[in-house]
């Protein structure tokens, strides 16, 4: 009856299997990546969007300045970095490391500098802010 793959049999995941084959009696918990890890394969820009889409929980840390233009502001940089570190299981995460990753998105076309440079204000490129 065991239909689990032959990888990492030692640790059972609480989250439901996602993606490929059969998702029988699975919950709507966080998806499990092909590596067997849950939520660690998320990209920083996706995590930032998750926070922005839950203003009731995170508006004191991060919020939209202009949602239509994709501009957002990080208010509490330490909290955002701590949340990101917890998600990625990196307890030494700080805002310097997080902001370096955000700046890498300029080269990749995921984010761009805002027209008027402001501290802790970033802008998603189209279509990432939708």
C-alpha positions as a Python dict, from the first residue, in 0.01 Angstrom:
ca = {
    (1, 'X'): (0, 0, 0),
    (2, 'X'): (298, 232, 36),
    (3, 'X'): (311, 436, -283),
    (4, 'X'): (570, 689, -167),
    (5, 'X'): (883, 738, -375),
    (6, 'X'): (1202, 565, -270),
    (7, 'X'): (1367, 893, -168),
    (8, 'X'): (1414, 1012, 191),
    (9, 'X'): (1194, 746, 350),
    (10, 'X'): (1332, 834, 694),
    (11, 'X'): (1137, 1154, 737),
    (12, 'X'): (766, 1165, 673),
    (13, 'X'): (622, 1497, 567),
    (14, 'X'): (306, 1629, 724),
    (15, 'X'): (213, 1825, 415),
    (16, 'X'): (35, 1668, 124),
    (17, 'X'): (223, 1559, -185),
    (18, 'X'): (185, 1805, -468),
    (19, 'X'): (252, 1807, -834),
    (20, 'X'): (281, 1479, -1018),
    (21, 'X'): (102, 1156, -950),
    (22, 'X'): (-179, 1099, -708),
    (23, 'X'): (-286, 1348, -446),
    (24, 'X'): (-517, 1122, -253),
    (25, 'X'): (-670, 1258, 67),
    (26, 'X'): (-421, 1548, 68),
    (27, 'X'): (-477, 1867, 259),
    (28, 'X'): (-431, 2213, 117),
    (29, 'X'): (-109, 2263, 312),
    (30, 'X'): (212, 2399, 163),
    (31, 'X'): (323, 2216, -149),
    (32, 'X'): (613, 1975, -128),
    (33, 'X'): (887, 2022, -385),
    (34, 'X'): (1036, 1732, -578),
    (35, 'X'): (1325, 1731, -332),
    (36, 'X'): (1088, 1642, -49),
    (37, 'X'): (1130, 1980, 121),
    (38, 'X'): (826, 2188, 187),
    (39, 'X'): (832, 2560, 109),
    (40, 'X'): (1212, 2587, 96),
    (41, 'X'): (1206, 2608, -283),
    (42, 'X'): (1016, 2935, -278),
    (43, 'X'): (1189, 3236, -431),
    (44, 'X'): (1230, 3555, -234),
    (45, 'X'): (1013, 3756, -473),
    (46, 'X'): (731, 3502, -425),
    (47, 'X'): (771, 3524, -48),
    (48, 'X'): (755, 3905, -63),
    (49, 'X'): (432, 3880, -262),
    (50, 'X'): (290, 3640, -2),
    (51, 'X'): (355, 3898, 270),
    (52, 'X'): (210, 4180, 61),
    (53, 'X'): (-105, 3980, -10),
    (54, 'X'): (-170, 3938, 365),
    (55, 'X'): (-185, 4296, 491),
    (56, 'X'): (-387, 4194, 796),
    (57, 'X'): (-79, 4008, 921),
    (58, 'X'): (218, 4194, 776),
    (59, 'X'): (121, 4556, 699),
    (60, 'X'): (336, 4676, 988),
    (61, 'X'): (638, 4515, 819),
    (62, 'X'): (575, 4549, 445),
    (63, 'X'): (301, 4714, 239),
    (64, 'X'): (209, 4831, -108),
    (65, 'X'): (286, 5192, -192),
    (66, 'X'): (129, 5163, -537),
    (67, 'X'): (-9, 4817, -607),
    (68, 'X'): (-92, 4888, -972),
    (69, 'X'): (268, 4993, -1039),
    (70, 'X'): (407, 4708, -825),
    (71, 'X'): (578, 4943, -577),
    (72, 'X'): (610, 4829, -218),
    (73, 'X'): (791, 4943, 94),
    (74, 'X'): (959, 4735, 361),
    (75, 'X'): (881, 4907, 691),
    (76, 'X'): (1037, 4662, 936),
    (77, 'X'): (1340, 4522, 757),
    (78, 'X'): (1449, 4308, 1051),
    (79, 'X'): (1112, 4135, 1077),
    (80, 'X'): (1092, 4066, 703),
    (81, 'X'): (1446, 3922, 709),
    (82, 'X'): (1363, 3710, 1014),
    (83, 'X'): (1047, 3575, 849),
    (84, 'X'): (1244, 3494, 534),
    (85, 'X'): (1515, 3324, 741),
    (86, 'X'): (1255, 3110, 917),
    (87, 'X'): (1093, 3013, 587),
    (88, 'X'): (1428, 2913, 437),
    (89, 'X'): (1560, 2761, 760),
    (90, 'X'): (1845, 3013, 768),
    (91, 'X'): (1860, 3155, 1122),
    (92, 'X'): (2150, 3388, 1034),
    (93, 'X'): (1942, 3573, 773),
    (94, 'X'): (1953, 3951, 806),
    (95, 'X'): (1838, 4244, 597),
    (96, 'X'): (2179, 4294, 433),
    (97, 'X'): (2162, 3944, 286),
    (98, 'X'): (1795, 3976, 193),
    (99, 'X'): (1844, 4313, 20),
    (100, 'X'): (2137, 4174, -178),
    (101, 'X'): (1903, 3907, -313),
    (102, 'X'): (1639, 4166, -395),
    (103, 'X'): (1895, 4370, -591),
    (104, 'X'): (1985, 4060, -793),
    (105, 'X'): (1630, 4070, -927),
    (106, 'X'): (1715, 4397, -1109),
    (107, 'X'): (1939, 4200, -1346),
    (108, 'X'): (1681, 3926, -1391),
    (109, 'X'): (1400, 4167, -1478),
    (110, 'X'): (1185, 4068, -1179),
    (111, 'X'): (1232, 4402, -1002),
    (112, 'X'): (1353, 4744, -1100),
    (113, 'X'): (1465, 5059, -924),
    (114, 'X'): (1186, 5302, -853),
    (115, 'X'): (1186, 5631, -1044),
    (116, 'X'): (1260, 5826, -729),
    (117, 'X'): (1504, 5621, -524),
    (118, 'X'): (1389, 5575, -166),
    (119, 'X'): (1526, 5362, 110),
    (120, 'X'): (1350, 5023, 144),
    (121, 'X'): (1121, 5088, -154),
    (122, 'X'): (1123, 4836, -438),
    (123, 'X'): (922, 4780, -755),
    (124, 'X'): (819, 4460, -927),
    (125, 'X'): (845, 4454, -1306),
    (126, 'X'): (542, 4355, -1510),
    (127, 'X'): (400, 4081, -1486),
    (128, 'X'): (545, 3984, -1147),
    (129, 'X'): (335, 4233, -948),
    (130, 'X'): (3, 4102, -1080),
}
